[in-house]
Amino acid sequence: MTRIDLHTHSTVSDGTETPEELVATAAAAGVTTLALTDHDTTGGWDRAAAVLPAGLQLIRGAEFSCVSPDGRGGTVPVHLLGYLFDPAHPAIVDEQVRLRDERSQRLVKMVANLAADGYPIDPDTVFADLPAGTTPGRPHLGQALVRAGIVGSVNEAFAELLHNDSKYYVEKADTPVETAVRMVRDAGGVPVFAHALARKRGRVIETSVLVDLTKEGLGGVEVDHPDHSPEDRATLRGLAGDLGLVVTGSSDYHGSNKTTRIAAETTAPDALEALLAQASGAEPLTG
């Protein structure tokens, strides 16, 4: 049986499994095509590729931190998935370095905000256990809060202390989503809008934004995602059909940081083929 999961994370960003462990988890779950899409980094690509078992295809990608018009006159943080782009493309390299620096600086400021309010946490605590090369983010701060006994889980940390409207939250200068779409295209990749209507995460875009981004080169939209309601899935699926966008489905697997299992949502084989047909920056790899 074909099982295609096009959105997963390793310890290179904010997952709890190393790239090697992630590949093993995917293989054990019967996944036949796995996309590694760590936040703002391609650092796990080679490690995942080195341990591919026979029959498992690896789609190399990344999830870019972006800011988008919300369609109502404001802006909102969003994520863009980029697949099979050239990781050495200068614009990709420069922007990923800048975004990782933004993430690190933002995390230090958030830790300082928490410490100033009396929470027993400091930057050394947050960064101490991170593997070399890991891009730090809020889930790592959530893990530190759990270790300090301040909250019982990473989900609780986000709900109470780390959400976007929290007094401790610090903005970061993300990539304009239009720029990111063009950047991925210029690097031979395929840009796909991630969890566009994940309302439980906070404010979301109006669907008119996807219409505008299609004109910039958007190639697909993640429809089947654990944070999408049936109604929003139907809306996105219909819009994707109207715009000629590829419809993807993914677990957004983070290991034990989230309760969603790998391949909880999947992509249809013909949708994967449509994505591959658009890509020229990198090839899928098969064990």
C-alpha positions as CSV (number, residue, x, y, z in Angstrom):
1,M,0.0,0.0,0.0
2,T,1.2,3.5,-0.9
3,R,1.6,5.9,2.1
4,I,2.9,9.3,1.3
5,D,3.6,11.8,4.1
6,L,5.0,15.2,2.8
7,H,5.5,17.1,6.1
8,T,7.6,15.9,8.9
9,H,10.3,17.3,11.3
10,S,13.4,15.9,13.0
11,T,15.7,17.1,15.8
12,V,17.4,19.3,13.2
13,S,14.5,21.7,13.8
14,D,11.8,21.0,16.4
15,G,11.0,17.3,16.2
16,T,12.1,14.8,18.8
17,E,13.5,12.1,16.5
18,T,16.9,12.4,14.7
19,P,16.7,12.2,10.9
20,E,17.8,8.6,11.2
21,E,15.1,7.8,13.8
22,L,12.5,9.6,11.7
23,V,13.4,7.4,8.7
24,A,13.1,4.3,10.8
25,T,9.7,5.5,12.2
26,A,8.4,6.1,8.7
27,A,9.6,2.7,7.5
28,A,8.0,0.9,10.4
29,A,4.7,2.7,9.8
30,G,4.7,1.6,6.2
31,V,5.4,5.0,4.7
32,T,6.5,4.7,1.1
33,T,7.4,8.3,0.5
34,L,8.6,10.6,3.2
35,A,9.3,14.4,3.0
36,L,11.7,15.8,5.6
37,T,10.7,19.4,6.0
38,D,12.5,20.9,9.0
39,H,12.0,24.6,9.7
40,D,14.3,26.9,7.8
41,T,17.1,24.3,7.3
42,T,18.2,21.5,5.0
43,G,20.6,20.2,7.7
44,G,19.0,16.8,8.0
45,W,18.9,15.9,4.4
46,D,22.1,14.0,4.1
47,R,21.6,12.1,7.4
48,A,18.1,10.9,6.3
49,A,19.4,10.0,2.8
50,A,22.2,7.9,4.3
51,V,19.9,5.5,6.1
52,L,17.1,5.1,3.6
53,P,15.9,1.5,3.6
54,A,14.9,-0.3,0.4
55,G,11.6,0.9,-1.0
56,L,11.4,4.2,0.9
57,Q,11.5,7.4,-1.2
58,L,12.8,10.6,0.4
59,I,11.5,14.0,-0.8
60,R,13.9,16.6,0.5
61,G,12.3,19.8,1.6
62,A,12.0,22.5,4.2
63,E,9.3,24.6,5.9
64,F,9.9,28.3,5.6
65,S,8.8,30.8,8.2
66,C,6.9,33.5,6.4
67,V,4.6,36.5,6.9
68,S,1.6,36.9,4.6
69,P,-1.1,39.4,3.9
70,D,-4.2,38.1,5.7
71,G,-6.6,39.3,3.1
72,R,-8.2,41.7,5.5
73,G,-5.7,44.5,5.4
74,G,-3.3,43.1,7.9
75,T,-0.6,40.4,8.1
76,V,-0.3,36.9,9.7
77,P,2.5,34.4,10.3
78,V,2.3,31.5,7.8
79,H,4.5,28.6,6.7
80,L,5.5,27.6,3.2
81,L,6.7,24.1,2.3
82,G,9.4,24.0,-0.4
83,Y,10.1,20.6,-2.0
84,L,13.0,19.5,-4.1
85,F,14.8,22.8,-4.4
86,D,18.5,23.3,-4.9
87,P,19.9,23.7,-1.3
88,A,22.9,25.6,-2.6
89,H,20.9,28.3,-4.4
90,P,22.3,31.6,-3.0
91,A,18.9,33.1,-2.0
92,I,17.9,29.9,-0.2
93,V,21.2,29.7,1.7
94,D,21.2,33.4,2.7
95,E,17.5,33.4,3.8
96,Q,17.8,30.1,5.8
97,V,20.8,31.5,7.7
98,R,18.9,34.7,8.4
99,L,15.8,32.9,9.6
100,R,17.8,30.6,11.9
101,D,19.5,33.6,13.4
102,E,16.1,35.2,13.9
103,R,14.8,32.1,15.6
104,S,17.8,32.0,18.0
105,Q,17.6,35.7,18.9
106,R,13.8,35.5,19.4
107,L,14.2,32.5,21.7
108,V,16.7,34.2,23.9
109,K,14.4,37.3,24.3
110,M,11.5,35.1,25.2
111,V,13.5,33.3,27.8
112,A,14.6,36.7,29.2
113,N,10.9,37.7,29.4
114,L,10.0,34.6,31.3
115,A,12.9,34.9,33.7
116,A,12.0,38.5,34.4
117,D,8.6,37.3,35.6
118,G,10.2,34.8,38.0
119,Y,10.1,31.6,35.9
120,P,13.2,29.5,36.7
121,I,14.6,29.3,33.2
122,D,17.6,30.7,31.4
123,P,19.1,30.5,27.9
124,D,21.7,27.9,28.9
125,T,18.9,25.6,30.1
126,V,17.1,25.9,26.8
127,F,20.1,25.3,24.6
128,A,22.0,22.8,26.7
129,D,20.5,19.6,25.3
130,L,20.1,20.6,21.7
131,P,22.1,18.5,19.2
132,A,24.7,20.4,17.2
133,G,23.3,22.1,14.2
134,T,19.7,22.2,15.6
135,T,17.6,25.3,14.7
136,P,16.1,26.4,18.1
137,G,12.5,27.3,18.3
138,R,9.6,27.6,20.7
139,P,9.1,23.8,21.0
140,H,12.6,23.7,22.5
141,L,11.6,26.4,25.0
142,G,8.5,24.4,25.7
143,Q,10.6,21.3,26.4
144,A,12.7,23.4,28.8
145,L,9.6,24.5,30.6
146,V,8.5,20.9,31.0
147,R,11.9,19.9,32.4
148,A,11.8,22.8,34.9
149,G,8.4,21.6,36.1
150,I,6.6,24.8,35.0
151,V,4.2,23.0,32.7
152,G,3.2,19.4,32.2
153,S,3.6,19.2,28.4
154,V,4.8,21.2,25.4
155,N,1.2,21.6,24.3
156,E,0.5,23.2,27.8
157,A,3.5,25.4,27.4
158,F,2.1,26.8,24.1
159,A,-1.4,27.2,25.4
160,E,-0.4,29.1,28.5
161,L,2.9,30.8,27.9
162,L,4.3,30.6,24.3
163,H,1.3,31.4,22.1
164,N,1.4,34.4,19.7
165,D,-0.7,36.6,22.0
166,S,1.3,35.8,25.1
167,K,3.1,38.6,26.9
168,Y,6.3,36.6,26.5
169,Y,6.0,36.2,22.8
170,V,8.6,38.0,20.6
171,E,8.0,38.6,16.9
172,K,10.7,37.6,14.4
173,A,11.3,39.0,10.9
174,D,10.0,36.3,8.7
175,T,10.2,36.1,4.9
176,P,7.4,37.7,2.9
177,V,5.5,34.7,1.6
178,E,5.5,36.1,-2.0
179,T,9.3,36.3,-1.8
180,A,9.5,32.8,-0.5
181,V,7.3,31.4,-3.3
182,R,9.5,33.0,-5.9
183,M,12.7,32.0,-4.1
184,V,11.7,28.3,-4.0
185,R,10.7,28.4,-7.7
186,D,14.0,30.1,-8.7
187,A,15.8,27.3,-6.9
188,G,13.9,24.7,-8.9
189,G,11.6,23.7,-6.2
190,V,7.8,23.5,-5.7
191,P,6.2,25.8,-3.1
192,V,3.2,24.5,-1.2
193,F,1.2,26.5,1.3
194,A,1.2,24.7,4.7
195,H,-1.9,24.3,6.9
196,A,-3.5,27.5,5.5
197,L,-6.7,27.3,7.6
198,A,-5.4,25.8,10.9
199,R,-7.6,28.0,13.0
200,K,-6.8,26.3,16.3
201,R,-3.3,27.9,15.9
202,G,-4.6,31.4,15.7
203,R,-5.4,33.9,12.9
204,V,-5.4,32.5,9.4
205,I,-5.5,34.0,5.9
206,E,-8.5,34.6,3.7
207,T,-8.5,32.2,0.8
208,S,-8.1,35.2,-1.6
209,V,-4.4,35.2,-0.5
210,L,-4.0,31.8,-2.2
211,V,-5.4,33.2,-5.4
212,D,-2.8,36.0,-5.3
213,L,0.0,33.6,-4.5
214,T,-0.9,31.3,-7.4
215,K,0.0,34.2,-9.7
216,E,3.4,34.3,-8.0
217,G,4.1,30.6,-8.6
218,L,2.5,28.7,-5.7
219,G,2.3,25.1,-6.7
220,G,0.1,23.5,-4.1
221,V,-1.8,23.7,-0.9
222,E,-1.8,21.4,2.1
223,V,-5.4,20.4,2.5
224,D,-5.5,17.2,4.6
225,H,-3.8,18.3,7.8
226,P,-4.6,17.4,11.4
227,D,-5.4,21.0,12.3
228,H,-7.9,21.4,9.4
229,S,-11.7,21.0,10.0
230,P,-13.7,19.0,7.4
231,E,-15.3,22.2,6.3
232,D,-12.0,24.0,5.7
233,R,-10.6,20.9,3.9
234,A,-13.6,21.1,1.5
235,T,-13.1,24.8,1.0
236,L,-9.4,24.4,0.2
237,R,-9.9,21.3,-2.0
238,G,-12.5,23.2,-4.1
239,L,-10.2,26.3,-4.4
240,A,-7.2,24.1,-5.3
241,G,-9.3,22.6,-8.1
242,D,-10.3,26.0,-9.4
243,L,-6.7,27.3,-9.3
244,G,-4.9,24.2,-10.6
245,L,-3.0,23.7,-7.3
246,V,-1.8,20.3,-6.2
247,V,-3.6,19.0,-3.1
248,T,-1.4,17.5,-0.5
249,G,-2.0,15.7,2.8
250,S,0.5,15.4,5.6
251,S,0.9,14.5,9.3
252,D,3.2,17.5,10.3
253,Y,4.9,14.8,12.4
254,H,7.1,16.1,15.3
255,G,7.6,12.9,17.2
256,S,6.6,13.2,20.9
257,N,6.3,17.0,20.7
258,K,2.8,16.4,19.3
259,T,0.3,13.5,19.6
260,T,-0.2,13.1,15.8
261,R,1.3,9.9,14.4
262,I,3.3,9.8,11.3
263,A,1.2,9.3,8.1
264,A,-2.0,10.3,10.0
265,E,-2.7,12.3,6.8
266,T,-1.4,11.3,3.4
267,T,-1.0,12.6,-0.1
268,A,-2.5,10.8,-3.2
269,P,0.0,9.2,-5.6
270,D,-1.2,11.3,-8.5
271,A,-0.7,14.5,-6.4
272,L,2.9,13.5,-5.7
273,E,3.5,12.9,-9.4
274,A,2.2,16.3,-10.1
275,L,4.6,17.9,-7.6
276,L,7.6,15.9,-9.0
277,A,6.7,17.1,-12.5
278,Q,7.2,20.7,-11.4
279,A,10.6,20.2,-9.7
280,S,14.0,20.6,-11.2
281,G,16.2,21.6,-8.2
282,A,16.7,18.2,-6.6
283,E,15.7,14.6,-7.3
284,P,13.8,12.3,-5.0
285,L,16.0,9.6,-3.4
286,T,15.1,6.0,-3.0
287,G,16.8,3.4,-0.7
